[in-house]
Amino acid sequence: MPTWLKHILPAVQIGLSVVVIILILVQSKGSGLSGVFGGEGNVYQTKRGAEKVIFIATIVFLILFFGVAFLNAYR
């Protein structure tokens, strides 16, 4: 593995972890508001619009994070 990649991988991993944390916090705040306005919190609803995009982005960034973590562990 090139030396420049050994120096960049930890920074990329930290950046990905911050993005994943932000995406997870945005999702949890969005689900908590349904009870405030009288909505049922335990009713299953399909994800639509921005909520679906955030959900898929979270999955993609988690896969990238674990890939970079794996590369970083075995460099």
C-alpha positions in Angstrom: 0.0 0.0 0.0 1.4 3.4 -0.9 2.5 5.6 2.0 0.3 8.5 1.1 -2.7 6.2 1.4 -1.6 5.1 4.9 -1.7 8.8 6.0 -5.1 9.5 4.4 -7.1 6.5 5.6 -7.4 7.6 9.2 -8.6 11.1 8.2 -11.1 9.5 5.8 -12.3 7.2 8.5 -12.8 10.1 11.0 -14.7 12.1 8.4 -17.0 9.1 7.5 -17.7 8.5 11.2 -18.7 12.2 11.7 -21.1 12.0 8.7 -22.6 8.7 10.0 -23.2 10.2 13.4 -24.9 13.2 11.9 -27.1 11.1 9.7 -28.1 8.9 12.6 -28.9 11.9 14.8 -31.1 13.4 12.1 -33.0 10.2 11.7 -33.7 9.9 15.5 -34.9 13.5 15.8 -37.3 13.1 12.9 -39.0 10.0 14.4 -39.5 11.6 17.8 -41.7 14.4 16.6 -44.6 12.2 15.6 -45.8 11.8 19.2 -45.7 15.6 19.8 -48.3 16.3 17.1 -50.7 13.5 18.1 -49.4 10.9 15.7 -48.9 7.3 16.7 -45.3 6.4 17.1 -45.8 2.7 16.8 -47.5 2.7 13.4 -45.5 1.4 10.5 -45.1 3.9 7.7 -43.0 3.7 4.6 -40.1 6.1 4.3 -40.7 8.8 1.7 -38.8 11.8 0.3 -35.9 13.1 2.3 -36.4 10.5 5.0 -35.8 7.8 2.5 -32.7 9.6 1.1 -31.2 10.0 4.5 -31.9 6.3 5.3 -30.2 5.1 2.2 -27.3 7.6 2.6 -26.8 6.2 6.1 -26.4 2.7 4.8 -24.0 3.8 2.1 -21.8 5.7 4.5 -21.8 2.8 6.9 -20.6 0.5 4.2 -17.9 2.9 3.2 -16.9 3.4 6.9 -16.5 -0.3 7.5 -14.6 -0.7 4.2 -12.2 2.0 5.2 -11.9 0.6 8.7 -11.1 -2.8 7.3 -8.4 -1.3 5.0 -7.0 0.7 7.9 -6.8 -2.4 10.1 -4.9 -4.5 7.6 -2.5 -1.9 6.1 
